[in-house]
Amino acid sequence: MNKLKAIFCIIIPISLAFLFNTKIGSAPPVLKFLNPFMGFWQNAENNHFMFNHKVKIKGALDQVEIVFDDKMIPHIFAQNDHDLYLAQGYVTAMHRLWQMDFQTRFAAGRISEVVVSEPARESDRYQRRMGMVYGAENSLEGMMADPKSKEMILAYTEGINAYIKTLSHANYPLEYKILDFKPENWTPLKCALLLKQMSAILAMGSDEFYMTNILKKFGPEITKNLFPDYPFKEDPIIPVGTKWNFTPLPIPKTPESFTASQTGDVRTKEKVEGIGSNNWALSGSKTASGYPILANDPHLELSLPSIWYQIQLHAPGINTYGVSLPGAPGIIIGFNQRIAWGVTNVAADVLDFYQIKFKDSSHNEYWYNNKWNKTTKRLEVIKIRGSKDLIDTVYYTHQGPVVYLQKANFVKANSVPVGDALRWIAHDRSNELMTFYYLNRGKNYNDYRKALTYYTAPAQNFVFASVDNDIAITPNGKFPLKWKNQGKFILDGTDPAYDWHGWIPASQNPTVKNPPRGFVSSANQSSTDQTYPYYLNWEFSPYERGKRINDRLTTMNKATLDSIRLMQTDNYSILAQNLIPAVIPLLNPENLNATQKEALSYLTKWNKRYDANEIAASIFEIWTKRLAFDIWDDEFTVKGVPMRYPSRDRTVEMILKEPAAKWYDNVNTSQKETLSDLVNESFKYSCDSLERRFGPINKDWSWSNVKQSNVPHLAKIPGFGSKVLQIGGAKSTINALSETNGPSWRMVIELGKNPKGHGVYPGGQSGNPGSKFYDNMLDTWASGQLYDLFYMQTPDDQSGKVISRLKISK
Amino acid sequence: MVFIVIVIICFLLQMIAPWWIIIVVAFATCGIIGKTGKIAFWHSFFAICLLWIGYSLFKSLPNDNLLASRVAVMTGVKLWWALLLVTGILSGLVAGISGYCGYQFRMAMLAKKTDDKIA
């Protein structure tokens, strides 16, 4: 009896220890997490006192001094390049370690090692099967081949690892404690993975599966009519009429055959507007100061910790300020004493699918060039927390990985045709770091042009301005040499005529320097007019943002910081300007109820701005979305045949110019619908759905309340994201802010004897939700203001406020 | 006495040891100097409850409870001080139960010895 009691007295405490030390489901180990000595309470940073620190790092060659300003932005002063990137790695890890770790795990398909769930496993398989690790390995080879980028990446890695070495469990970043795992050492491959992930975000879009299905269902004529090769309305990046001063390479011949592919079981999605961005530069002739002004705001899926990390890098031969990506050395968007540069995405078609004919179900051989060729195999070992490894075999043809052999149950896999090989630019050996190495140190236009030749992917519109009063823009990347529309549909993998035929020479990428109009700009629209000799893609982002930017810059003179800043938050909708005069007359007021009549009066009085308090913007947004659905859904949603709708541009063209198009008729009803019927139905639908949500028209109908903009946490942890922000903007306006997608960094640089930088992002420097620097810039960003950036000349520069210092020595 | 001993030893050990050291300390302390079951439980409970609440406040107050408020939303208790109470009560309970078990363990061993002697 007493023995039993003694045993119980030991078992109970031990099981308590076990119970509260174990991660159960998604909940962290309870007492391990609540323990104030090592758990989450330790991540509460002191808001009121900042201290100076010193740290010894064996690999450092010399003294490094790091100054933190009042927004916790580090300004690094090093004696050589090696120490500069070592210090960049160290401070970035200090603020963003978990973010860097998690993003590269995600990129590498290693989320299952820390999170156990079905979506995590499918995401890992997808990342592996798309060849992310394969691409990163090739890319790393490219980076290691150049001594400069090799030094950058090794020093940066060394800095991160030096920081990781200082950590004990008590000061692990918070998310490690929640998800219950440990930081692991950084590797150069992770830098490559991070850059590949940017390619995946910006250049992984693919419509060819949908387009092939459309071609099969509707035939070539209708497909060409509804999915034209150039938009109805356009205002291209390189101004119309710019001459091409080069002799183009011969364009490969279009093969005579065409193939289609098998289909899967997915529903049609309305085409979501891709990731976009704006940038522009004005020459001194249009500014008050007589020197150029450059602006950039890249739009991404917003998250906390912030996507970007501000930093100043100062060493002999370099003094540059801007934003970096946590996980990659150097500055991506920024300025130095003499030049400024920025980027927006180019929607070039650098991803193609090839239909593969395998000999048999072993997939060991495939038919190409009239003979059987061997596939290669790559084994992907996915480690899964708390269970057996999952081994996934991926077959590679000479084109690339055969992504899926069976339909995967995963959202991102919907656009991937089964049994097809992927040819993707991001799989190629490349060295993008050198572009930024040279831009960061650039002095003039020639340095800019030289830097761009190193760049492969994801293709970007590089805007440029210099103190010499040069401005330029270049849609830049490594573009495959293709016949027209190669890759609009799935390609035949058996015929060499369908392969990529070399590259457009970097010097022949579209570019313009100092155009007569006095400014350059881009907003992801078509790169050029139709005279450019090469094929880049048949479809780019809709033209509305670019048009509005060009309209405003054309009329702008004596521009100042404020005129440019206000332009970045411009909510005027060109789409509304084009559509409202065409659709409002089609409404039949007699058939509207009281609320709908009131809504109509709001619309007729609307200034066409998506401002926060606009009720008409909410009505218009839902109305036009529904109208597109009414027009296309009956034809383009067929069970088992995934397709997409025609573009917004084509829809607008049809509404304006083809009042009798057959597409207005709903094929699922017996009567014949007209455009007017659909306009009335969708208008009522919009009013009714808003009324159901918010009651009769009141301030809850305002655009910001309908839109619910917010910045969520990277891993969507509740409580770690932002509150709902009551702000305007919409996808088709310059201020392209939707629910969670928008300007991830707004920057305006005034060049001059001393450059003046201004910028803000939705978040802060620190990745720690327990720091006041986690989201301290959010309200400034939301209100459309910018901070003055503190461009220091020496560590003791008094022009800004310094809150702490960190000295690194060997 | 039990209270003071646990507070001091746990405070020192927790600087380096994992959280479950409180179980070991409460068990051992009450196993050695615990006078009654009641004392073993309640002294252990309050020792750890107050130590953890105190140390949490030491970290959280200079932070203006910013982090605690976020974690409170994450865990669903909503208010930062509720999270503080959960921290104190849960850790206190585990320590209390361990202390009580430590005391009962000694009683069982003593009784066994007496049994052995009588036999």
Interface residues (C-beta under 8 A of the other chain):
Chain A: N2 K3 K5 A6 F8 C9 I10 I12 P13 I14 L16 A17 F20 N21 V30 L31 K32 L34 N35 P36 F37 M38 G39 F40 W41 Q42 N43 A44 E45 N46 N47 H48 F49 H169 L174 I178 I717 P718 G719 F720 P769 G770 S771 K772
Chain B: Q14 M15 P18 W19 W20 I23 F27 W52 Y55 S56 F58 K59 S60 P62 N63 D64 N65 L66 L67 A68 S69 R70 V71 A72 V73 M74 V86 T87 L90 S91 V94 I97 S98 C101 G102 Q104 F105 A108 M109 A111 K112 D115
